């Protein structure tokens, strides 16, 4: 994840090739038929799993950052866009399924018109908590973007959209969809990579969840009515972690997936606390749709049954320094003597820390078609039946070039 790496069962059955052709044709017809998107705007917060291009605006086109140059972006955009993958992210598939263009990075816009369809505040390397939280606990942490900063940018945008009268934005907020995360992964990744024990890191989780909760509460206070809140991915399946924490003890690994058991148990711990907190928030805000997006469950489908998604080895990175997991300590994707696979569609990991477009598409399908949103995302907008279908862009609707 940029300078700050971000790692992050059920029974999803992949359609046959014939069914895919029929589904794509139906989606194209639906896209042409519908006149209005399900939600006029999509706003999102998070880290590199959601960043659609804020990173270069915040940190500049740093030549040391591989994600700002090829081979990043090669699969779909055919250029580096600031996304930490070879192509589209979950947010891109969600926006497309809703009938919206890809969400503009906040820092690429200037006028109210630039944000007619929403804005993305996510930045690669972002944490939920402020750096001071970690420094106070003996964990070294640079001055990086955190959730409070992203919320400040959002309030600044509201002042642009409704100058002098935030109450004038209430209608817009009511009708918009908010994607709050994924966020929190770097609150664990950075300490893990600094050698902090998992026991100590586990003590950070209640604070991470509290920050996510307070952000949701603030958004609701500003008028938000529909919020999707993703959980953590199974970080025990991240190739770089499989390399770093390689063990000779078979008990450290899940027999069904080959992922690190103790790391996945930690991801599940974070997700349990988040689910419980969202349930509490629903009690206080019964008129608001607060939807848990089970990234963990949707992603585990890939690791349990990769062949359903056309993936050959989900634990190997497509782009990296080689080795049994496609990664090494001496090279990384876009840095050093790295290698790039011939067909990224057959890989679940792009660079050893971030999922490939194929994995993001599978996760998005699990969210939009079910069963990995709780309550189902389709129920949040009864006038939007096509929300259960996964969009399939024929053409890249690039707001960044406007």
N, C-alpha and C positions, 0 to 999 in steps of 0.2 A: 504494500500500500504506500506508494510514494516513498517518502522518507520514513513513513510510519506504517509498516505493513499491517494489513487488515485481513485476518483470516475469518474468516468467518469462512412408526412406519405406517403405513397405510397401504393402499392397493391401487395406485394409478396405473391404468392399462393404456399403453400406447395404441393409437389407431393404426390400422393397416395402411399401406401406401395408397390404396384406392380411396379409403375414407379420408385421408389427408387431402387428396385432390378435390374431393367433394366439399370438404370443410373449407378449404381455401377459396374455392369458387363461391361458396355461400357467403363467406366473409367479405369477398370483394363486392358481391351484389349488395350486401348489407351496408357496406361502407358508402357505396354510391347512393343507396336508397335513403339513408337517414340524413336529414337536413341539419340537425342540431346535435352536438356532442352530448353525452350523458351528463357531464358536468362541464360548465363553462370554463373552469380553471382547475389546475392541479398545482398544489404547492407541496414541496418536499424538503426534508431536512435529513442530514446524515453524514456519512463518510464516503470512502471511495467506492463502496458498493452502490452508491446512488449518485455520485458526482458526475454530472454530464458536461463538465467543462469549467468549473470555477477555479480549479487548482492553478492553472497557468496565470489567471488574473491575480490571484492572491500571492503567489510565489514567483511569478515571472516565468519566462520560458527558460528555466534552468537547464542547461545542457547536461547536468548531472542526473536529471530525473528522466529515466528511460521512458516512462509512460507518456511523455510529451512528444515522442517521436516514434516512427515505425520501429518494430512491427505492430505496435499498439494501433488498434482501429482497422487493421488490414482486411478483416473479413467482410464487414458490412459498409463502413464509411470509406474505406480505402485511403484513409489518412488518420493520423492521430488527432483525436478531438478533445483530449483531456480525460476521456473515460479510461479507467484502469482495467481494460479488457481488450479482446480482439474485435468486439462489436458492441451490440446493444446490451443494456442492463435491464433488470426487472422493471424499473420505472419506465423505460422506453416501450416495453411491451404493454404495460398497463395503459400508458397514455394512448398508444395506438388503438388498443381495444376500446377505449372510451371515446374514440373519435377525435382525439386531440393531436396536435403536432407534438413532436418531442419537446420536452420541457426546457425552456431557456435557462441557462445558468444566470443567476442573479447578476453577477458581475459583468455579464456581456451586454446588459441592457442599460438604457439611459432615460427613456421616456416612459410615460404610463402606457403608451401604445405598444411598447416592446413586451409588456407583460399582460397582453390581452387574454392569454391562455394560461397564465400562472407563472411561477418561477421556482427554480431549484436552488436551495441554499446549501446543499451538501458540498463538503470539501474533503478531498482525499486526506487522510491522516487525522480527521477531526475526532475529538473525544466528547463524551457526554459531560464529563466533569471538567472543571477548570484545572489548569496545570498546578495551581497552588495546592489543590487537594492532595496531589501525589507528592509534591515536594515536602509537604508537612509530614508525610509518612515515610520519608527517606527514599522515595523513588525519583530518580532524575527525570526531569521532563522539560522539554523546550517550550517556548511560547508558541503554542499551536492553536488552531481554531477549535472552539468547543461550542456546545449547544447554546449557551447563553449568547455567544456572538452571532450565531445564525438567527436566533430570535430577535436580536437587535436589528439585524439587516431586514428581517421581515417587518418589524415595526416601522423602519425607515421607508420600506416600500409602501406600507399603508399610508404613510404621510404623503407619498408621491401620488398614490391613487386617489386619496380622499384628503386633499390638503386642507388643514384647519378644522376638519370634522371627521374624526375616525368613525363616528356613528354612521356616517354615510356609507361606510364599507360593510355594514352589517348584512345587507342583502347579498352582496358578493360572497361574504364569508359563509353564509347559510348554504349557498349553492355550490361551493367549491369542495373538492376532495383534497384531504391533507394526508400525506404520507410521512409519518414521523419515524424516520429511520430507514434502514437499520442504523442504529447508533448505540455505542457502548462497546463495540468489539475492540476498539483501540484502547479503551480503558483497561483492557486485559492484555492485548497484544504487546503493547509497549513495555509494561512491567515483565511479562513473560520473557521477552527478548532481552531484558536487562538482568535476568537471572533471579527475579523475585519468586518466592515460593508460591505454589498454587493455593496453599492455605491462607497466606496473607492476601493474595489477590481475591480470594473468595470473600474476604471481609469487606472488599470495596463494593460488592454487588448491591447491597441495600441502598447505598448512596447513588449508584448509577440508576437504579430503578426509580428512586425518589426524584432524581433530576428529570428523567423522562416523564414521570407523572406530573411534575410541576409545569413542565412545558405543555403537556396536553391540557392541563387546567387553564393555563394562560391563553392558549388558542381558543378554548371553549368560551372563556371570558370575552374574547374579541369577536365571538360569533360563529366559530366553527361548529358544524353539525355532523360532519362525517369524517372520521379519522381512521386511517389504517396504520396499525402499529406493528412492525415486524419484530420477531424475536431473533435470537442469535442463530447463526449457521452452525453445523457440526464441525467445530474447529479441529477435532481429532482426525478429520479426513483431509486436512490441508497438507499438501505435499511438503512444504517447508518445515512444518512441525513434525511430520513423520520422519524427516531427515534429522532435524535437530534433537528430537527426543527418541531417537531410535533405541529400541530395547531388545535384549536377548530373552526377556521373559514373555512367553506367549500369553500370559494372563493380562498383560498390558494392552492387548489388542482385542477388538471385537471379532469373533470368529466369522461372522456373517459378512463383514465389510473390510476387515483389515485396518480399520481406523483405530486410533488410540482411544482406549476405553475411558481413561481418567479425564481426558480433555473433553470428550463428548458428554461425560457426566457433568462436567462443569457448565457446558453450554446449556444442558437441560436444567441445571440449577438456576441459572440466570432466567431462563424462559419460564420456569415455575413461578418465580417471584414476580416476573412481569405479568403473567396471566392473572395472578392473584390481585395485583395492583389494579389492573384494568377492570376486574370485576368490582372492586371497591369504587372505582371512578364511575362505573355504570350506575351504581346505587345513588350516587350524588347527582348524576346527570342523566336521568332516565329518558330525556327527550333527545339525547345525542347518540348517534351510532358510533360506538368505539369498537373497532374491529381488530382482533388479533390476527396477524399474518404469520402463520407457522412456517417460517423459512426452514426451520430444522426438519420438520416432517416432509416438506416438499423436496428438500435436497436429499434426504435419506433415501427417497425413492430411486435416485440416481445411483447411489452407492450399493443399494440392495439388489437392484435389477438394471444395471447399466445398458444391457442389450435392448431394453424397451425404448431407449432413447438414441440408439445407434452409437453409443459410447463404448469404446473397447476397454479402456482402463481408466476408471475415474480417479485413481490416486496418483496419476502421472501428469505432470505439467506439460503442456504443449510447447511452451517457450521457456527455456532455462538452460542450466549448465550441465544437463545430463544426469547420470546416476540412476539408481533404481526408481526414484520418484520424479525424475526429470529435472531435478534441481541440484545445486552444489553450493558450497560455501565460497567458491572462487569466482563464480559467474552468475548472472541473473538475466532475465529477459531484457534485451536491449543493452546489456552491460557485460563487458569482458567477452570471453570466448563462448558465446551462447549459441544454442541451436533452436530452430523453429520447426515444429512438426509439419508434415505435408498437408494434413487435413484436420484443422482445429475442431471440426464438428464431431470428431471421434474422441474428444478429450473434455473432461469436466472442469479441469483447471487450466487456466490460461498461462499464468506466470508463477505458479507455486503458492501464491497467496490469494489471488483473485480468481473467481470462477470464469469460465469461458462463456461466450455468447450462448452456446448450446445448453449449458447448465442454467444460465439465467432464464432462457426460454422455457426450460422444463419447470423451473420454480414458478415462473409467472403463470404457466398453464395450471399448475396445481392450485394457485391462488384464485385464478379467474374462473376455472371450471369446477373447482372444489377438489378435495374437501378441506383445503388448508387455510380457510379464513373462518374465524369464529367470532360472531355469527357470520353466515355466508355473505360475502361482499355483494352478491346479487340482490340480497334482501334490502340493502341500504337505499336502493333507488329503484322502486318498482316500475318507473317509467323507462328503465334502461335494461331491457332484457338481454341485449347483446353484450352486456358486461361479462357474461359467462363465457364468451368466446374469446379466443386468443387472436388478436389482430395479426395481420400478415402484410406488412408494408411492401408495396411493389416499388415504391419510390421513396427516397430519403427526404423527408420534409424538414429541411435544415434551417431552423430559425437563426442559427449562429451566423449564417451568411447574410442576414438582412441588415 
